[in-house]
Amino acid sequence: MKANEVPRAHSAPIQDPVPTSEQRTFPPVSDASCQTALDVLNAETASAVVFQIFNWKGDIWGGGSTLASYEDAKAQMAFRQLQDALKTCKSYTGVGWTGKFSAKITLDTAPDVGDEALSFHLSSQLPEGRGLRDEHHVFVRVGDTTASFEKLNVGKKARFPLALLKKQVDRLSSAQHR
């Protein structure tokens, strides 16, 4: 999406994945099903991936999207892996940019978009009691592609803008002549 197409965004840079040699790695999280969910959201098995960051006007908490293309029926497989992982992944501990953390996953009602969609919230307490961090995730499959949308907030529920999500999913559908 172009920055001028993203309401309330002052920038929307697009990024290629960071080369493996330059990536910072963290140990796997405590629950294997939760690690699977995180791997699917990061499009670990996709053939091609592009990330976009949304910097909202008047909102310091960002958002983003990950578009991924898969060969054969691997997009369906990625969707099923996430769906199955979310059945058992309820909480986990891990190490991230700010150190050790605990996270909880709560399923949400998915929007009626694409061939299939999932929605959930990932929440964790910020260090030193500085508030509850909430990430809203929506994962959509359209044919051989997936789109993952994320919105962050602290102190209240996050929600990725539905109109923007629908616009991107419609583009993916049109690109695949669906």
Protein Blocks (a to p, Z undefined) as FASTA:
>chain_A
ZZklmghiabdcddddddfklpccddddfblklmmmmmmmnommbmbdcddddddehiab
dcdddddddehjllmmmmmmmmmmmmmmmbdcdddfkopadddddddddddehjbdcddd
dddddehhiaccddddddddehjbccddddddehiacdddfklmmmmmmmmmmmnoZZ
